[in-house]
């Protein structure tokens, strides 16, 4: 008999909200702040140059490549040093970015579906990014949140899923993971023995080099229906 679903883990970016517009707005908010508080940075470093610097940080500090907060903050520290501003300005700039980065618009069905899921099983957020379910406003639905920075590795690394299972105190077969990324979410969950659900909101094509997910959905409401079909505990 198949193991009942006893917990659901959820990716955040592009699973619960559309992320590219969020990042565009966060970058614009940061640039406006830099124009007012660090105008030499705004004048000398456009968005492309800042993005290239972040890639330089990743190459030079590969041990921190999983940590989006470190990468962005370190790049801002370097920019401030190059333009003659104190390092403390970098932290203030990052705080402005992070606040805007957590100003998201949930997909239309998400709030109601989260409530329905949380009424059935404990929910766990599992993200490679630096969005925070509490800051976004949905933290009350989640038993806990696991992120790449705190684990020291990013999905699909098995350490992330091991941390999820340790947090949930459940065997892998009792957990269902939902995410939009074929490699990070589906491949990573499968390697850990966790059942996978591919969130395919845009009708995309599955990568031919990977075995399909256990389930495919286009909305979080469909995950609620899936849980009801599979059975929960």
Number of C-alpha atoms within 10 A of each C-alpha: 3 8 14 15 20 21 26 25 30 25 24 23 21 17 23 23 16 16 16 11 13 18 18 13 16 20 18 15 18 21 22 14 17 20 13 10 15 19 15 17 20 17 10 11 16 11 12 9 11 17 14 12 20 22 16 14 19 21 12 11 12 11 11 17 21 21 22 18 17 17 20 22 19 20 23 23 20 16 20 19 14 11 14 11 17 11 15 10 17 23 16 16 20 19 14 18 22 22 15 20 24 19 16 20 14 18 14 12 13 18 17 12 18 22 15 17 23 19 11 19 19 19 26 25 22 26 24 23 17 17 21 19 17 13 14 15 14 15 16 13 20 21 16 17 20 21 24 21 19 14 18 15 19 23 22 21 19 16 17 25 27 15 16 23 20 12 14 21 10 13 13 22 16 20 27 24 24 28 27 24 19 22 15 17 26 28 21 23 30 20 13 18 16 22 21 25 25 22 29 19 15 8 9 8 7 13 10 7 6 11 12 16 19 13 15 19 18 15 18 25 17 15 23 17 14 16 20 13 9 11 14 16 12
